[in-house]
Amino acid sequence: MVSNAYNLKRMLDMPDRCAVCNQDFRIEPGFYSGALWISFPIVVALAIPLWLLVFMLADFSFDVIFLMFASLIIGLQPVIMRYSRAIWIHIFVKYDPGVLKK
């Protein structure tokens, strides 16, 4: 399991199974490409309020604010990607605490 989201060599790696409940994470080919639909609202939810705050409170040009937020979003992308995958699998796989790996 990859504990560091910023390990660029293994950033896209994912365990085959859950260590707790033995859930298969390889559901079907391309399953996690749907997580893109989750990451977009996360990025928007982060960017718009911060953008407005910085735009109203700071005296930066539009170009400087754009570069700051592009850097922020690109820097947070590994973390956003992990949360998006977790939300995506949570939508389609029901968690049953009674079924634990023994």
CYANA upper distance limits for C-alpha pairs under 8 A (distance plus 0.5 A):
  1 MET  CA     13 ASP  CA      8.38
  1 MET  CA     14 MET  CA      7.13
  1 MET  CA     15 PRO  CA      6.16
  2 VAL  CA      7 ASN  CA      8.47
  2 VAL  CA     10 ARG  CA      7.48
  2 VAL  CA     11 MET  CA      8.10
  2 VAL  CA     13 ASP  CA      7.55
  2 VAL  CA     14 MET  CA      7.71
  4 ASN  CA     11 MET  CA      8.47
  5 ALA  CA     11 MET  CA      6.39
  5 ALA  CA     78 PRO  CA      6.10
  5 ALA  CA     79 VAL  CA      6.71
  5 ALA  CA     82 ARG  CA      8.37
  6 TYR  CA     11 MET  CA      6.89
  6 TYR  CA     78 PRO  CA      6.98
  7 ASN  CA     11 MET  CA      5.99
 11 MET  CA     78 PRO  CA      7.51
 14 MET  CA     25 PHE  CA      8.46
 15 PRO  CA     25 PHE  CA      7.56
 16 ASP  CA     24 ASP  CA      6.63
 16 ASP  CA     25 PHE  CA      5.83
 16 ASP  CA     26 ARG  CA      6.59
 17 ARG  CA     22 ASN  CA      5.82
 17 ARG  CA     23 GLN  CA      5.85
 17 ARG  CA     24 ASP  CA      5.10
 17 ARG  CA     25 PHE  CA      5.86
 17 ARG  CA     26 ARG  CA      8.25
 18 CYS  CA     22 ASN  CA      5.11
 18 CYS  CA     23 GLN  CA      5.59
 18 CYS  CA     24 ASP  CA      7.21
 18 CYS  CA     25 PHE  CA      7.60
 19 ALA  CA    101 LYS  CA      8.42
 20 VAL  CA    100 LEU  CA      6.90
 20 VAL  CA    101 LYS  CA      6.50
 21 CYS  CA     99 VAL  CA      7.03
 21 CYS  CA    100 LEU  CA      4.89
 21 CYS  CA    101 LYS  CA      5.29
 22 ASN  CA    100 LEU  CA      7.77
 22 ASN  CA    101 LYS  CA      6.26
 26 ARG  CA     31 PHE  CA      8.38
 27 ILE  CA     31 PHE  CA      7.06
 30 GLY  CA     34 GLY  CA      8.32
 32 TYR  CA     36 LEU  CA      8.33
 32 TYR  CA     85 ARG  CA      6.76
 32 TYR  CA     88 TRP  CA      7.74
 32 TYR  CA     89 ILE  CA      8.42
 34 GLY  CA     38 ILE  CA      7.91
 34 GLY  CA     88 TRP  CA      7.59
 35 ALA  CA     39 SER  CA      6.77
 35 ALA  CA     81 MET  CA      8.13
 35 ALA  CA     84 SER  CA      5.72
 35 ALA  CA     85 ARG  CA      5.85
 35 ALA  CA     87 ILE  CA      8.25
 35 ALA  CA     88 TRP  CA      5.99
 36 LEU  CA     40 PHE  CA      6.80
 36 LEU  CA     84 SER  CA      7.72
 37 TRP  CA     41 PRO  CA      7.83
 38 ILE  CA     42 ILE  CA      7.13
 38 ILE  CA     84 SER  CA      5.83
 38 ILE  CA     87 ILE  CA      7.91
 38 ILE  CA     88 TRP  CA      7.50
 39 SER  CA     43 VAL  CA      6.67
 39 SER  CA     80 ILE  CA      6.77
 39 SER  CA     81 MET  CA      6.99
 39 SER  CA     83 TYR  CA      8.47
 39 SER  CA     84 SER  CA      5.82
 40 PHE  CA     44 VAL  CA      6.74
 41 PRO  CA     45 ALA  CA      6.37
 42 ILE  CA     46 LEU  CA      6.71
 42 ILE  CA     80 ILE  CA      7.79
 43 VAL  CA     47 ALA  CA      6.40
 43 VAL  CA     73 ILE  CA      7.54
 43 VAL  CA     80 ILE  CA      8.30
 44 VAL  CA     48 ILE  CA      6.32
 45 ALA  CA     49 PRO  CA      7.54
 46 LEU  CA     50 LEU  CA      7.00
 47 ALA  CA     51 TRP  CA      6.14
 47 ALA  CA     69 PHE  CA      7.58
 47 ALA  CA     73 ILE  CA      8.38
 48 ILE  CA     52 LEU  CA      6.61
 49 PRO  CA     53 LEU  CA      6.61
 50 LEU  CA     54 VAL  CA      6.60
 51 TRP  CA     55 PHE  CA      6.40
 51 TRP  CA     65 ILE  CA      7.88
 51 TRP  CA     69 PHE  CA      7.97
 52 LEU  CA     56 MET  CA      6.49
 53 LEU  CA     57 LEU  CA      6.46
 54 VAL  CA     58 ALA  CA      5.80
 54 VAL  CA     65 ILE  CA      8.03
 55 PHE  CA     59 ASP  CA      7.71
 55 PHE  CA     60 PHE  CA      7.58
 55 PHE  CA     62 PHE  CA      8.34
 55 PHE  CA     65 ILE  CA      7.81
 60 PHE  CA     64 VAL  CA      6.65
 60 PHE  CA     65 ILE  CA      6.94
 61 SER  CA     65 ILE  CA      6.91
 62 PHE  CA     66 PHE  CA      6.56
 63 ASP  CA     67 LEU  CA      6.73
 64 VAL  CA     68 MET  CA      6.66
 65 ILE  CA     69 PHE  CA      6.70
 66 PHE  CA     70 ALA  CA      6.49
 67 LEU  CA     71 SER  CA      6.57
 68 MET  CA     72 LEU  CA      6.70
 69 PHE  CA     73 ILE  CA      6.51
 70 ALA  CA     74 ILE  CA      6.57
 71 SER  CA     75 GLY  CA      6.42
 72 LEU  CA     76 LEU  CA      6.62
 73 ILE  CA     77 GLN  CA      6.46
 76 LEU  CA     80 ILE  CA      6.60
 77 GLN  CA     81 MET  CA      6.34
 78 PRO  CA     82 ARG  CA      6.88
 79 VAL  CA     83 TYR  CA      6.88
 80 ILE  CA     84 SER  CA      6.52
 81 MET  CA     85 ARG  CA      6.76
 82 ARG  CA     86 ALA  CA      6.80
 83 TYR  CA     87 ILE  CA      6.64
 84 SER  CA     88 TRP  CA      6.49
 85 ARG  CA     89 ILE  CA      6.69
 86 ALA  CA     90 HIS  CA      6.62
 87 ILE  CA     91 ILE  CA      6.81
 88 TRP  CA     92 PHE  CA      7.34
 89 ILE  CA     93 VAL  CA      6.23
 90 HIS  CA     94 LYS  CA      7.15
 90 HIS  CA     95 TYR  CA      8.10
